[in-house]
Amino acid sequence: GDRSSHEYIAAQLATARPDDAVLSEEAADDRARLAADRVWIVDPLDGTREYGEPGRTDWAVHIALWERGELVAGAVGLPAQGRVLSTAVPTVLSGTDCANGHPIRIAVSRSRAPRQAIRLAELVGGQLMSLGSAGAKVAAVVLGEVEAYVHAGGQYEWDSAAPVAVARAAGLHTSRIDGSPLRYNQPDPSLPDLLVCRAELAESLLDGLARVDGRSAG
């Protein structure tokens, strides 16, 4: 699944945008991308484990475009859900019941919920929701199924670039868990932690994460 998806996407980009660089999870890193003006950041199959489990729908295809320092476009395909979220047609956020006392729902990894998210949920009275792909988790925030997604402990640019582009287009907050900006097309593609949440919750969640990690809130 990973290989065939990568081969198809790479061939399409080579035909449509032959002068652009590509950073894909399933290809060797061509360092020429660091001098390029346009770089496609691709995860051909995010959530391979879920893809291999019959009946699961929380896997995704990520394609983002970085241009001169910024993410300028992105799409998260959720084939098993028959849905594509894209910056071309930003999703309109629905309301949230958090203001009425309902717990903040926080999407986390199925296999390794980060310590920071577990302690944050305890701190804010939140509810952890386990999902597969990073794209599926961000989609859940965009679609109003959860209010936040917290990840720590290891990811790469291709895991978050397209989901972050889609989240930003919808008006969500995106950052590292210490509040610092997410930067793409870096020499080291490791981008190990992530917070995506509704904008009105960002300050309180970042403050909670700072307390969990023993940092003073900015």
C-alpha positions in Angstrom: 0.0 0.0 0.0 2.7 2.5 1.0 4.8 1.7 -2.1 2.0 1.7 -4.7 0.6 5.0 -3.3 4.1 6.6 -3.4 4.8 5.4 -6.9 1.4 6.8 -8.2 1.8 10.2 -6.4 5.5 10.6 -7.5 4.6 9.8 -11.1 1.7 12.4 -11.1 3.9 15.1 -9.6 6.7 14.3 -12.0 4.3 14.8 -14.9 2.4 17.8 -13.6 5.3 19.7 -11.7 8.6 18.3 -13.1 10.6 21.2 -11.7 9.4 20.8 -8.1 11.2 18.9 -5.4 9.5 16.1 -3.4 10.1 14.9 0.2 8.3 11.6 0.7 8.3 9.1 3.5 8.8 6.3 1.0 11.7 7.8 -1.0 15.4 8.7 -0.3 15.8 12.3 0.8 17.1 14.4 -2.1 18.9 17.2 -0.4 18.4 19.4 -3.4 15.0 20.2 -1.9 16.8 22.5 0.6 17.6 24.9 -2.3 14.2 24.5 -4.0 11.5 27.2 -4.0 8.7 24.6 -4.1 8.7 21.2 -2.3 5.9 18.7 -2.1 5.8 17.0 1.3 4.1 13.6 1.0 3.1 10.7 3.2 1.7 8.2 0.7 0.0 6.2 3.5 -0.2 7.5 7.0 -1.6 4.9 9.4 -0.2 1.8 7.7 -1.3 -0.3 10.8 -4.9 0.9 10.5 -4.8 0.4 6.7 -4.0 -3.2 7.3 -6.8 -3.8 9.8 -10.2 -4.6 8.1 -12.9 -2.1 8.8 -10.7 0.7 10.1 -11.2 4.1 8.4 -8.6 6.2 10.4 -5.8 6.1 7.8 -4.9 8.8 5.3 -2.9 10.1 2.3 -1.1 13.4 2.9 0.1 15.8 0.2 1.3 19.3 1.0 3.1 22.1 -0.9 5.8 24.1 0.8 6.9 27.3 -1.0 9.6 29.7 0.1 9.3 29.0 3.8 5.6 28.4 4.2 3.0 25.7 3.6 0.8 27.1 0.9 -1.5 24.2 0.1 -2.4 20.7 1.3 -4.9 17.9 1.2 -5.7 15.0 3.5 -7.4 12.1 1.8 -9.4 9.7 3.9 -10.2 7.1 1.2 -12.0 4.7 3.6 -14.3 7.5 4.7 -14.9 8.8 1.1 -13.6 12.2 2.1 -10.9 14.7 1.2 -10.1 17.7 3.3 -8.3 20.4 1.3 -7.0 24.0 1.6 -8.8 24.6 -1.8 -12.1 24.4 0.0 -11.5 25.1 3.7 -13.8 23.3 6.1 -16.1 25.6 8.1 -15.8 24.7 11.8 -18.8 23.6 13.7 -19.6 24.7 17.3 -18.2 23.0 20.4 -19.9 22.1 23.7 -16.9 22.8 25.8 -18.3 26.2 26.9 -21.2 24.3 28.4 -19.0 22.2 30.6 -18.4 19.2 28.3 -14.9 17.8 28.5 -12.3 18.7 26.0 -11.8 15.7 23.7 -8.1 15.2 22.9 -7.1 12.9 20.0 -4.0 10.8 20.8 -2.1 7.9 19.3 -3.7 4.4 19.5 -0.4 2.7 20.5 1.5 5.3 22.5 -0.6 8.1 24.0 2.1 10.7 25.0 2.6 11.3 28.7 2.0 15.0 28.1 -1.4 14.4 26.7 -2.4 12.0 29.5 -1.4 14.5 32.1 -2.9 17.4 30.2 -6.3 15.6 30.1 -6.1 15.0 33.9 -5.2 18.7 34.4 -8.1 20.1 32.3 -10.6 17.4 32.9 -10.3 16.2 29.3 -11.2 13.0 27.6 -8.6 11.1 25.5 -9.7 9.7 22.2 -7.5 7.1 20.5 -7.2 7.3 16.7 -4.7 6.1 14.1 -3.3 8.3 11.4 -2.2 11.9 12.2 -4.3 13.0 9.3 -7.3 11.2 10.7 -6.7 12.9 14.1 -6.4 16.4 12.6 -9.5 15.7 10.5 -11.4 14.8 13.7 -10.5 18.3 15.0 -11.5 20.0 11.8 -14.8 18.1 11.7 -15.6 18.8 15.3 -15.4 15.2 16.5 -12.7 16.3 19.0 -11.3 19.6 20.1 -7.6 19.0 20.1 -4.8 16.7 19.0 -1.7 16.4 21.0 1.4 14.4 19.9 4.8 14.0 21.4 7.5 11.4 21.0 8.4 11.3 17.3 7.0 12.3 13.9 8.4 13.6 10.7 7.5 16.5 8.4 5.4 14.3 6.1 3.3 13.2 9.1 2.0 16.7 9.8 2.5 19.0 6.8 -0.7 18.3 5.0 -2.8 18.0 8.1 -1.4 21.3 9.4 -2.1 23.1 6.1 -5.7 21.9 6.2 -6.1 22.8 9.9 -4.7 26.3 9.4 -7.1 26.8 6.4 -10.0 25.9 8.7 -8.8 28.5 11.4 -7.4 26.1 13.9 -4.3 26.7 16.0 -1.2 24.7 15.0 2.2 24.7 16.8 4.8 22.6 18.6 3.7 21.6 22.1 5.8 24.4 23.6 4.0 26.9 21.4 6.9 27.4 18.9 6.2 27.4 15.2 6.2 24.3 13.0 8.9 24.6 10.3 9.0 22.5 7.2 11.6 21.7 4.5 14.3 21.6 7.2 17.7 19.7 6.8 16.5 17.2 9.4 12.9 16.3 8.6 12.2 15.1 12.2 9.3 17.2 13.7 8.6 15.3 16.9 5.6 17.0 18.6 2.5 18.8 17.6 -0.6 20.6 19.0 -3.6 21.2 16.8 -6.7 22.6 18.5 -9.5 25.0 18.3 -8.1 28.6 18.5 -10.1 29.5 21.6 -8.5 26.6 23.5 -4.9 27.2 22.4 -3.9 29.4 25.3 -5.2 27.2 28.0 -3.9 24.0 26.4 -0.4 25.5 25.9 -0.4 26.7 29.5 -1.4 23.2 30.6 1.3 21.6 28.5 3.9 24.0 30.0 2.8 23.0 33.5 2.9 19.4 32.6 6.5 19.7 31.4 7.5 22.0 34.3 7.9 25.0 32.0 6.7 28.5 32.8 3.9 29.4 30.4 4.9 32.1 27.9 
